[in-house]
């Protein structure tokens, strides 16, 4: 039981921290790309949309190469650590949050943004107002970003190594127990993962729907 709690705690820690970092990167990035005009904008958007479907195992492969002893960031010694797992999950979640935020900002009437600027707001202030205006879509982006990584197994298995007591999370523990033929334990871990994901997403959904009622 104690081991399950350790695995559960690490799973939540890695995925929540990765989601928060992805939000801090994706929301402003998506907003800036949406409101600014610059060369190759369509290509950048296409790359972001492609990134929304990045195969986790490919992400894991590149993170391993970059964090390995001979890699450019090997000096950090993050391979087979929770930090390395967070890096992999941030790479997976960021394009999703960026793409959804970009689409949400683009759905706002362009005149609204120009009106904000006309009132003397800076670009940063304008983005904050826009994000507040589309906060329901922002929460949806956060939910999608979290959902994409909490159940991910390929990247965290490759980068974390599934080390007992150090980098083993619910998804990798489920795979391990299944391969060992311990199906009862694997099912229990799988149900725990589903319950945890449901509780976190339920909390975010309650916040989102509360805002809907408040706006109504």
C-alpha positions as CSV (number, residue, x, y, z in Angstrom):
1,X,0.0,0.0,0.0
2,X,2.8,2.4,0.9
3,X,4.5,1.7,-2.5
4,X,1.2,2.6,-4.3
5,X,1.0,5.9,-2.4
6,X,4.6,6.7,-3.4
7,X,3.8,5.9,-7.1
8,X,0.5,7.9,-6.9
9,X,2.3,10.9,-5.3
10,X,5.0,10.9,-7.9
11,X,2.5,10.6,-10.8
12,X,0.6,13.6,-9.6
13,X,3.7,15.6,-8.9
14,X,5.3,15.0,-12.4
15,X,2.1,15.6,-14.3
16,X,0.9,18.6,-12.4
17,X,4.3,20.3,-12.5
18,X,4.6,19.5,-16.2
19,X,1.1,20.9,-16.9
20,X,1.8,24.1,-15.0
21,X,5.1,24.7,-16.9
22,X,3.3,23.9,-20.2
23,X,0.6,26.4,-19.3
24,X,3.1,29.1,-18.5
25,X,4.7,28.5,-21.9
26,X,1.7,27.7,-24.1
27,X,-0.8,30.3,-23.1
28,X,1.4,33.4,-23.8
29,X,3.0,31.8,-26.8
30,X,-0.4,30.8,-28.4
31,X,-1.8,34.3,-27.7
32,X,1.2,36.1,-29.2
33,X,1.2,34.0,-32.3
34,X,-2.6,34.6,-32.7
35,X,-2.5,38.4,-32.4
36,X,0.8,39.2,-34.1
37,X,1.5,39.4,-37.8
38,X,4.9,38.1,-38.9
39,X,6.5,36.1,-41.7
40,X,6.0,32.4,-41.8
41,X,3.1,32.6,-39.3
42,X,1.1,29.9,-41.1
43,X,4.1,27.6,-41.1
44,X,4.6,28.2,-37.3
45,X,0.9,27.4,-36.7
46,X,1.3,24.2,-38.9
47,X,4.2,23.1,-36.8
48,X,2.3,23.7,-33.6
49,X,-0.6,21.7,-34.9
50,X,1.8,18.9,-35.9
51,X,3.2,19.1,-32.4
52,X,-0.2,18.4,-30.9
53,X,0.1,14.9,-32.2
54,X,3.7,14.2,-31.3
55,X,4.2,10.5,-30.6
56,X,5.3,10.2,-26.9
57,X,8.0,7.6,-27.8
58,X,9.6,10.0,-30.2
59,X,9.6,12.7,-27.6
60,X,11.1,10.2,-25.1
61,X,13.8,9.2,-27.6
62,X,14.9,12.8,-28.2
63,X,14.9,13.7,-24.5
64,X,17.0,10.6,-23.8
65,X,19.5,11.7,-26.5
66,X,19.7,15.2,-25.1
67,X,19.9,14.2,-21.5
68,X,22.2,11.2,-21.9
69,X,25.8,11.4,-20.6
70,X,27.1,12.3,-24.1
71,X,24.2,14.6,-24.9
72,X,24.3,18.4,-24.9
73,X,22.5,18.5,-21.5
74,X,24.0,15.5,-20.0
75,X,25.7,17.7,-17.4
76,X,22.3,18.2,-15.8
77,X,22.1,14.5,-14.9
78,X,18.3,14.5,-15.3
79,X,18.1,11.2,-17.1
80,X,16.2,8.6,-15.1
81,X,15.0,11.3,-12.7
82,X,11.6,13.0,-12.2
83,X,13.0,16.2,-13.6
84,X,13.7,14.4,-16.9
85,X,10.2,13.0,-16.9
86,X,8.8,16.4,-16.4
87,X,10.8,17.7,-19.4
88,X,9.3,15.0,-21.6
89,X,5.8,15.7,-20.4
90,X,6.2,19.4,-20.9
91,X,7.3,18.8,-24.5
92,X,4.1,16.7,-25.0
93,X,1.7,19.1,-23.4
94,X,3.0,22.5,-24.5
95,X,2.0,22.2,-28.2
96,X,-1.5,21.1,-27.2
97,X,-2.0,24.0,-24.8
98,X,-0.4,26.4,-27.3
99,X,-2.6,25.2,-30.2
100,X,-5.8,25.3,-28.3
101,X,-5.0,28.7,-26.8
102,X,-4.1,30.1,-30.3
103,X,-7.4,28.9,-31.8
104,X,-9.3,30.4,-28.9
105,X,-7.7,33.8,-29.2
106,X,-8.2,33.7,-33.0
107,X,-11.9,33.1,-32.4
108,X,-12.2,36.5,-30.6
109,X,-13.3,39.5,-32.7
110,X,-10.0,41.2,-33.8
111,X,-11.7,44.5,-33.1
112,X,-11.8,43.6,-29.5
113,X,-8.0,43.4,-29.3
114,X,-7.6,46.7,-31.2
115,X,-10.0,48.3,-28.8
116,X,-8.0,47.3,-25.9
117,X,-4.8,48.7,-27.4
118,X,-6.7,51.9,-28.2
119,X,-7.4,52.3,-24.5
120,X,-3.7,52.5,-23.9
121,X,-3.0,48.9,-22.8
122,X,0.3,47.3,-23.4
123,X,0.7,44.0,-25.4
124,X,1.0,42.1,-22.1
125,X,-2.0,43.8,-20.6
126,X,-4.0,43.1,-23.8
127,X,-3.1,39.4,-23.7
128,X,-4.2,39.2,-20.1
129,X,-7.6,40.7,-21.0
130,X,-8.0,38.4,-23.9
131,X,-7.2,35.3,-21.8
132,X,-9.7,36.5,-19.2
133,X,-12.3,36.8,-22.0
134,X,-11.6,33.2,-23.2
135,X,-11.0,31.7,-19.7
136,X,-13.4,28.8,-20.4
137,X,-11.4,27.8,-23.5
138,X,-8.2,28.3,-21.5
139,X,-9.4,25.8,-18.8
140,X,-10.3,23.4,-21.6
141,X,-6.8,23.7,-22.9
142,X,-5.4,23.0,-19.4
143,X,-7.7,19.9,-19.1
144,X,-6.5,18.6,-22.5
145,X,-2.9,19.2,-21.7
146,X,-3.1,17.4,-18.4
147,X,-5.1,14.5,-19.9
148,X,-2.4,14.1,-22.6
149,X,0.3,13.4,-20.1
150,X,-1.2,11.8,-17.0
151,X,-1.9,8.7,-19.0
152,X,1.3,8.8,-21.1
153,X,3.6,5.8,-20.8
154,X,6.2,5.8,-23.6
155,X,8.2,8.9,-22.9
156,X,8.2,8.5,-19.1
157,X,9.3,4.9,-19.4
158,X,12.2,5.8,-21.6
159,X,13.3,8.9,-19.8
160,X,12.5,7.8,-16.2
161,X,13.6,4.2,-16.5
162,X,10.7,3.0,-14.3
163,X,13.0,2.8,-11.2
164,X,11.2,1.6,-8.1
165,X,10.8,4.3,-5.5
166,X,12.4,7.0,-7.8
167,X,10.7,7.2,-11.2
168,X,8.0,4.6,-11.2
169,X,4.6,6.2,-11.9
170,X,1.1,4.6,-12.3
171,X,1.4,4.1,-16.1
172,X,4.8,2.5,-16.0
173,X,3.9,0.4,-12.9
174,X,0.8,-0.9,-14.7
175,X,2.9,-1.9,-17.7
176,X,5.5,-3.7,-15.5
177,X,2.9,-5.6,-13.5
178,X,1.1,-6.6,-16.7
179,X,4.3,-7.9,-18.2
180,X,5.0,-9.9,-15.0
181,X,1.5,-11.5,-15.2
182,X,0.3,-9.7,-12.1
183,X,-3.0,-8.8,-13.7
184,X,-4.9,-8.1,-10.4
185,X,-2.2,-5.6,-9.4
186,X,-2.2,-4.1,-12.9
187,X,-5.9,-3.7,-12.9
188,X,-5.8,-2.1,-9.5
189,X,-3.1,0.4,-10.6
190,X,-5.1,1.1,-13.8
191,X,-8.2,1.8,-11.9
192,X,-6.3,4.1,-9.5
193,X,-5.0,6.0,-12.6
194,X,-8.5,6.4,-14.0
195,X,-9.8,7.6,-10.6
196,X,-7.0,10.1,-10.1
197,X,-7.4,11.4,-13.7
198,X,-11.2,11.7,-13.2
199,X,-10.8,13.5,-9.8
200,X,-8.4,16.1,-11.2
201,X,-10.4,16.6,-14.4
202,X,-13.6,16.8,-12.4
203,X,-12.2,19.6,-10.3
204,X,-11.1,21.5,-13.4
205,X,-14.5,20.9,-15.0
206,X,-16.4,22.2,-11.9
207,X,-14.3,25.4,-12.0
208,X,-15.0,25.7,-15.7
209,X,-18.8,25.2,-15.4
210,X,-18.9,27.5,-12.4
211,X,-17.5,30.2,-14.6
212,X,-20.2,29.4,-17.2
213,X,-22.9,29.8,-14.7
214,X,-21.3,33.0,-13.4
215,X,-21.2,34.4,-16.9
216,X,-24.8,33.4,-17.5
